[in-house]
Amino acid sequence: VGQFALAMVLLAGAGLFVRGLHELNNRRYGWESDHLVTGTMVLPTTTYRGDKEITDFQRLALERLEALPGVSSASVSYSMPFFGLSEPRKYLVAGRETPQPGHEPAAVINGVRPHYFETVGTRLLSGRAFNAGDTLTSPRVFIINQAMARGLFGGGSPLGRRIAQAGGKTIEWGEIVGVVGDIQSVYPDAIPVTYQLYQPMAQEPRPSNEIAVRTAGIAPSTLVDTIRTTMAALDPDLPVRQLQPAEA
């Protein structure tokens, strides 16, 4: 009877452990690693010399990737949630007294293409995601995380409120159009930064890109070679590094 009772305890513990592993990303980290392929690419400045060349390549690459059988969505960003957002910037809030230099609220940023949140599995809580209309020449827009919404605006809605980066020569205001869930780095020693802010990658293009492809109905590992071939067809001189299932 004692051995049976102990065995049942061990089985229950094993079941909870497996379930806990599955829920780590979904609940604790704010994104979903299953059915996701990620990789890194750096566009050479000799070929992609300006914002238009970078943006045009990203748009074409995502069109090709999303057209692949077994792909539900794809996106490009400055960084992936696995590593956490690591670029802090200080911001001003329109309609409020300007803080003393050094006392402005700070947020870590990520530049993302449309479909980013559905691709990585971060929940959109209110408002809208970025779309093809958010371009370099359109009004600036931002999406903030839930913690930033609560910290800056309390119980009020942040949608429609305006913020701007502090410390620049000119103040360029942008509208908050959405709120998403918080994400955390998987690194146990990472320093948590409460406020997280997203901007359209098209409004500040960069040659360094993290790609993400979400699969539907097939194992992510079966798409790795296809993704690599698709990218090589666009630019044979552009390697995609660390292309692998996100869970790996």
WONOR-V615229 format. One record per pair of residues at least 4 apart in sequence whose C-alpha atoms are under 8 Angstrom apart, sorted by the first residue. I is the first residue (numbers start at 1). GAP is how many residues later the second one is. If there is no record, write none. Layout:
I_GAP, I_GAP
This chain:
1_4, 2_4, 3_4, 4_4, 5_4, 6_4, 7_4, 8_4, 9_4, 10_4, 11_4, 12_4, 13_4, 14_4, 15_4, 16_4, 17_4, 18_4, 19_4, 20_4, 22_4, 23_4, 23_5, 24_4, 24_5, 25_4, 25_5, 25_6, 25_7, 25_8, 26_4, 26_5, 26_6, 27_4, 28_155, 28_156, 29_153, 29_154, 29_155, 29_156, 29_157, 30_91, 30_92, 30_93, 30_151, 30_152, 30_153, 30_154, 31_50, 31_89, 31_90, 31_91, 31_92, 31_152, 32_4, 32_88, 32_89, 32_90, 33_87, 33_88, 33_213, 33_214, 34_212, 34_213, 35_179, 35_180, 35_181, 35_183, 35_184, 35_185, 35_210, 35_211, 36_83, 36_84, 36_176, 36_177, 36_178, 36_179, 36_184, 36_209, 36_210, 36_211, 37_175, 37_176, 37_177, 37_178, 37_183, 37_184, 37_186, 37_187, 37_206, 37_207, 37_208, 37_209, 38_172, 38_173, 38_174, 38_175, 38_204, 38_205, 38_206, 38_207, 38_208, 39_171, 39_172, 39_173, 39_201, 39_202, 39_203, 39_204, 39_205, 40_168, 40_169, 40_170, 40_171, 40_200, 40_201, 40_202, 40_203, 41_167, 41_168, 41_169, 41_170, 41_197, 41_198, 41_199, 41_200, 42_165, 42_166, 42_167, 42_196, 43_4, 43_5, 43_11, 43_164, 43_165, 43_166, 43_195, 44_4, 44_5, 44_163, 45_4, 45_5, 45_162, 48_5, 48_6, 48_159, 49_4, 49_5, 50_4, 51_4, 51_151, 51_153, 51_154, 51_155, 52_4, 53_4, 54_4, 54_151, 54_152, 54_153, 55_4, 55_147, 55_150, 56_4, 57_4, 58_4, 58_18, 59_4, 60_4, 61_4, 61_170, 61_173, 62_4, 62_12, 62_13, 62_14, 63_4, 64_4, 64_166, 65_6, 65_9, 65_148, 65_162, 65_165, 66_5, 66_6, 66_7, 66_8, 67_4, 70_145, 70_146, 70_147, 70_148, 71_142, 71_143, 71_144, 71_145, 72_47, 72_141, 72_142, 72_143, 72_144, 73_42, 73_45, 73_46, 73_140, 73_141, 73_142, 74_41, 74_42, 74_45, 74_137, 74_138, 74_139, 74_140, 75_37, 75_38, 75_39, 75_40, 75_41, 75_44, 75_136, 75_137, 75_138, 76_36, 76_37, 76_40, 76_133, 76_134, 76_135, 76_136, 77_33, 77_34, 77_35, 77_36, 77_39, 77_124, 77_132, 77_133, 77_134, 78_32, 78_33, 78_34, 78_123, 78_128, 78_130, 78_131, 78_132, 79_4, 79_5, 79_6, 79_31, 79_32, 79_130, 79_131, 80_4, 80_5, 80_130, 81_4, 81_39, 81_102, 81_103, 81_104, 82_102, 82_103, 82_104, 83_102, 83_103, 83_104, 84_99, 84_100, 84_101, 84_102, 85_23, 85_24, 85_25, 85_100, 85_111, 86_22, 86_23, 87_21, 87_22, 87_23, 88_18, 88_19, 88_20, 88_21, 89_17, 89_18, 89_19, 89_20, 89_76, 89_77, 90_14, 90_15, 90_16, 90_17, 90_75, 90_76, 90_77, 91_13, 91_14, 91_15, 91_16, 91_72, 91_73, 91_74, 91_75, 92_6, 92_7, 92_12, 92_13, 92_71, 92_72, 92_73, 92_74, 93_68, 93_69, 93_70, 93_71, 94_67, 94_68, 94_69, 94_70, 94_79, 99_4, 99_5, 100_4, 104_62, 106_89, 107_86, 107_87, 107_88, 107_89, 107_90, 108_85, 108_87, 108_88, 108_89, 109_87, 109_88, 109_89, 109_90, 110_87, 110_88, 110_89, 111_87, 111_88, 111_89, 111_90, 111_93, 112_4, 112_86, 112_87, 112_88, 112_89, 113_17, 113_18, 113_87, 113_88, 113_89, 114_15, 114_16, 114_17, 114_18, 114_86, 115_4, 115_14, 115_15, 115_16, 116_4, 116_96, 117_4, 117_5, 117_6, 117_7, 117_12, 118_4, 118_5, 119_93, 119_94, 119_95, 120_92, 120_94, 122_58, 122_59, 122_61, 123_57, 123_58, 124_4, 124_5, 124_54, 124_55, 124_56, 124_57, 125_53, 125_54, 125_55, 125_56, 126_52, 126_53, 126_54, 127_32, 127_50, 127_51, 127_52, 128_49, 128_50, 128_51, 129_14, 129_48, 129_49, 130_4, 130_70, 133_5, 134_4, 134_5, 134_6, 134_7, 134_66, 134_68, 134_69, 135_4, 135_65, 135_67, 135_68, 136_66, 136_67, 136_68, 137_66, 139_35, 140_33, 140_34, 140_35, 140_63, 141_33, 141_34, 141_35, 141_36, 141_58, 141_59, 142_32, 142_33, 142_34, 142_35, 142_36, 142_55, 142_56, 142_57, 142_58, 143_33, 143_34, 143_35, 143_36, 143_37, 143_54, 143_55, 143_56, 144_4, 144_5, 144_32, 144_34, 144_35, 144_36, 144_51, 144_52, 144_53, 144_54, 145_4, 145_34, 145_35, 145_36, 145_37, 145_50, 145_51, 145_52, 146_4, 146_33, 146_34, 146_35, 146_36, 147_4, 147_35, 147_47, 147_48, 147_49, 148_4, 148_5, 148_46, 148_47, 148_48, 149_4, 149_5, 149_8, 149_9, 149_30, 150_4, 150_5, 153_4, 153_5, 158_18, 159_16, 159_17, 159_18, 159_19, 159_20, 160_15, 160_16, 160_17, 161_14, 161_15, 162_11, 162_12, 162_13, 162_14, 163_10, 163_11, 163_12, 163_13, 164_7, 164_8, 164_9, 164_10, 165_6, 165_7, 165_8, 166_5, 182_14, 184_8, 185_5, 185_7, 186_4, 199_4, 200_4, 201_4, 201_5, 214_6, 215_4, 215_5, 218_4, 219_4, 220_4, 220_24, 220_25, 221_23, 221_24, 222_4, 223_4, 224_4, 224_19, 224_20, 224_21, 225_4, 226_4, 227_4, 228_4, 228_12, 228_15, 229_4, 230_4, 231_4, 231_5, 231_7, 231_9, 232_4, 232_5, 232_6, 232_7, 244_4
